[in-house]
Amino acid sequence: MRFDVPSPFSSSNSILETIAGLFHPPEQIDGISQLGSGNVNDTFLVTLNRSASRSAFVMQRLNTEVFEQPELVMSNLLKLGNHVEQRLAQQPPELLGRRWEVPKVLPTLDAHGHWVEHQGEFWRSITHIGAATTTDVIQDDLHARELGYGLGMFHHLISDLATDELADTLENFHIAPAYLAEFDLVFSRANARNSHRIANAVSFIEKRRAGIDVLEQACARGELKRRPIHGDPKINNVMIDNASGQAVGLIDLDTVKPGLVHYDIGDCLRSCCNRSGEEALDAQNVSFDLDLCRAILEGYLSVGRSFLTPEDFRYMPDCIRLIPLELGIRFLTDHLSGDSYFRTTRPQHNLDRAEVQFALTQSIENQWRELNNLIDELSQEL
């Protein structure tokens, strides 16, 4: 069997082989390689030989420190997959001439379940979307439109999935006031008050404290409603067909839960419209690309306009500004608490990340009038 897994790695090759063999006949497994560079779960591509009915599948070890109830995550995935399959069987006109796939949960080889626990670790397998890939950088406007289309189609296909069917697997996820409260607690205990960089970051947050609850207040007033959302629709979670360049599905579905579509829209634009990327080494080079924002929203609205309300448009600029601010607060909090959530590869990595998100927030604020004009223009096209 062929392995392409970085060493040292916390799971030995023999363990990976053992786990993969619980989901598929071992004699059909050809190789195992690390897939992607996620900050939370460990993901592997298991390739199969010609005697198998499929060419590959994805095997993941869930981070149970983040997803404390992995059974609920799996329940959401199964319900989502079944619902989307039913919608696809109806041949939505928005997909005419296009393909769309949703990762399906694979049962264990003994068919007794959809996951295995091995030495205290939680493993599952899902189907692999073939002949497609993801990128970390937008190639052109067509790519940008397809990223928007992908998120819009995902929302469209689950827009009629009842939120009470989905478990809230990440309490307070994307609830900005909750992240701010956590930051306040961590900062009050941190021994970092002499750091100039941290002082600047704290000052940045303080100047924006008053508006941190804008989306939650709108939801409480009934102006916005909770719907099923992806939760993490960043650029490298949208699969693009290798031949056509079209979006064919969204991956990394562990964060699917009830929420505001604004969380997804804001997070997608945060990820896609910063050409320097989330891992930029110099925050001074970070800016929000309004042209990319337009292309992505045009793609999104080509399928998403059917379920958006005037109030949804009204709060769209707020979510575009809020989500990078929220993520910056999360990065800074993690830095102050010892980098316990987001994976890091160097000292002060999460502080660097926080500064990138704050720079992106500032760039959005600097273009506030233009952004609002863009949203107004797009809303008038409904």
Buried (B, 14 or more C-beta within 10 A) or exposed (E): BEBEBEEEEEBEBEBBBBBBBBBBEEEBBBBBBBBBEBEBBBBBBBBBEEEBEEEBBBBBBBBBEBBEEBBBBBBBBEBBBBBBEEBBEEEBEBBEEBBBBBBBBBEBBEEEEBBBEEEEBBBBBBBBBBEBEBEEEBEEBEBBBBBBBBBBBBBBBBBEBEBEEBBBBBEEBBBBBBBBEBBEEBBEEBEBEEBEBBEEBBEBBEEBEEBBBBBBBBBEEEBBBEBBBBBBBBBBBBBBBEEBEBBBBBBBBBBBBBBBBBBBBBBBBBBBBBBBEBEBEEBEEBBBBBEBBBBBBBBBBBBBBEBBEEBBBBBBBBBBBBBBBBBBBBBBBBBBBEBEBBEBEEEBBBBBBBBBBBBBBBBBEEBEEEBEEBBEEBBEEE
